[in-house]
Amino acid sequence: MIISTASTTERTPFERTASERTAPERTAAVCRAATRFCAMRGWAPVHEMPLPNGRRADILALRPDGCFVVVEVKSCARDFLTDAKWPEYRDYCDRLFFAVDLDFPQELLPDDAGLLVADGADAALLREAPEHKLAPARRRALLHRYAVVAAGRLAALSDPASHAELRAALRVE
């Protein structure tokens, strides 16, 4: 019989520090903190929101005042430097934020976007995002898309089979 001396109390990814996590674990942790940030302010976040231009926002949140916020989650410098898609998200939000963890080199991020920094399960607002109002017609179309996607995901919890049919019919995800 072999007796293992390895610890049986391995920490979960959310219990490890940012530098101890893999890139996907860091992304999940930052996304979780950013989602909590949104919820604490009364914003309604939807993850992986498909946009009309074919892009997918990490988080699209609807604020109580009817404004839309995109939160772009970045796990590391390489993630930011190799991603040229984020400027296209500005056309579908009133404010654009980046969400990163404490180890992210913040000097890489543009000054004309807001900044959320995740520390554990929470995120702090380090820089407010400048406002760039959506046109009324685009806001209405985006609100409709947001509602359809959010309602479809909620319905999928009680009837997964119909969710697959809805996705195929609407081609929104």
QUICOR-V721187 format. One record per residue. N is the residue number from 1. RES is the residue in one small letter. PSI is psi as a letter, one per 30 degrees, with the letter a starting at -180 (* if undefined). Layout:
BEGIN
n:N res:RES psi:PSI
n:N res:RES psi:PSI
END
This chain:
BEGIN
n:1 res:m psi:k
n:2 res:i psi:k
n:3 res:i psi:k
n:4 res:s psi:k
n:5 res:t psi:g
n:6 res:a psi:k
n:7 res:s psi:k
n:8 res:t psi:g
n:9 res:t psi:h
n:10 res:e psi:k
n:11 res:r psi:k
n:12 res:t psi:l
n:13 res:p psi:e
n:14 res:f psi:f
n:15 res:e psi:f
n:16 res:r psi:l
n:17 res:t psi:l
n:18 res:a psi:e
n:19 res:s psi:f
n:20 res:e psi:f
n:21 res:r psi:l
n:22 res:t psi:l
n:23 res:a psi:e
n:24 res:p psi:e
n:25 res:e psi:e
n:26 res:r psi:e
n:27 res:t psi:e
n:28 res:a psi:e
n:29 res:a psi:e
n:30 res:v psi:e
n:31 res:c psi:e
n:32 res:r psi:e
n:33 res:a psi:e
n:34 res:a psi:e
n:35 res:t psi:e
n:36 res:r psi:e
n:37 res:f psi:e
n:38 res:c psi:e
n:39 res:a psi:e
n:40 res:m psi:f
n:41 res:r psi:g
n:42 res:g psi:g
n:43 res:w psi:l
n:44 res:a psi:j
n:45 res:p psi:k
n:46 res:v psi:k
n:47 res:h psi:l
n:48 res:e psi:h
n:49 res:m psi:j
n:50 res:p psi:k
n:51 res:l psi:l
n:52 res:p psi:f
n:53 res:n psi:g
n:54 res:g psi:f
n:55 res:r psi:l
n:56 res:r psi:j
n:57 res:a psi:k
n:58 res:d psi:e
n:59 res:i psi:k
n:60 res:l psi:j
n:61 res:a psi:k
n:62 res:l psi:k
n:63 res:r psi:l
n:64 res:p psi:f
n:65 res:d psi:g
n:66 res:g psi:f
n:67 res:c psi:l
n:68 res:f psi:k
n:69 res:v psi:k
n:70 res:v psi:k
n:71 res:v psi:j
n:72 res:e psi:j
n:73 res:v psi:k
n:74 res:k psi:k
n:75 res:s psi:f
n:76 res:c psi:l
n:77 res:a psi:e
n:78 res:r psi:e
n:79 res:d psi:e
n:80 res:f psi:e
n:81 res:l psi:f
n:82 res:t psi:f
n:83 res:d psi:j
n:84 res:a psi:g
n:85 res:k psi:f
n:86 res:w psi:e
n:87 res:p psi:f
n:88 res:e psi:f
n:89 res:y psi:f
n:90 res:r psi:e
n:91 res:d psi:f
n:92 res:y psi:g
n:93 res:c psi:l
n:94 res:d psi:f
n:95 res:r psi:k
n:96 res:l psi:k
n:97 res:f psi:l
n:98 res:f psi:k
n:99 res:a psi:k
n:100 res:v psi:l
n:101 res:d psi:a
n:102 res:l psi:f
n:103 res:d psi:f
n:104 res:f psi:k
n:105 res:p psi:j
n:106 res:q psi:f
n:107 res:e psi:f
n:108 res:l psi:f
n:109 res:l psi:k
n:110 res:p psi:k
n:111 res:d psi:f
n:112 res:d psi:g
n:113 res:a psi:l
n:114 res:g psi:l
n:115 res:l psi:k
n:116 res:l psi:k
n:117 res:v psi:k
n:118 res:a psi:k
n:119 res:d psi:j
n:120 res:g psi:b
n:121 res:a psi:f
n:122 res:d psi:l
n:123 res:a psi:k
n:124 res:a psi:k
n:125 res:l psi:j
n:126 res:l psi:f
n:127 res:r psi:k
n:128 res:e psi:k
n:129 res:a psi:k
n:130 res:p psi:k
n:131 res:e psi:k
n:132 res:h psi:j
n:133 res:k psi:k
n:134 res:l psi:k
n:135 res:a psi:k
n:136 res:p psi:e
n:137 res:a psi:e
n:138 res:r psi:e
n:139 res:r psi:e
n:140 res:r psi:e
n:141 res:a psi:e
n:142 res:l psi:e
n:143 res:l psi:e
n:144 res:h psi:e
n:145 res:r psi:e
n:146 res:y psi:e
n:147 res:a psi:e
n:148 res:v psi:e
n:149 res:v psi:e
n:150 res:a psi:e
n:151 res:a psi:e
n:152 res:g psi:e
n:153 res:r psi:e
n:154 res:l psi:e
n:155 res:a psi:e
n:156 res:a psi:f
n:157 res:l psi:e
n:158 res:s psi:f
n:159 res:d psi:i
n:160 res:p psi:e
n:161 res:a psi:e
n:162 res:s psi:f
n:163 res:h psi:e
n:164 res:a psi:e
n:165 res:e psi:e
n:166 res:l psi:e
n:167 res:r psi:e
n:168 res:a psi:e
n:169 res:a psi:e
n:170 res:l psi:f
n:171 res:r psi:h
n:172 res:v psi:f
n:173 res:e psi:*
END
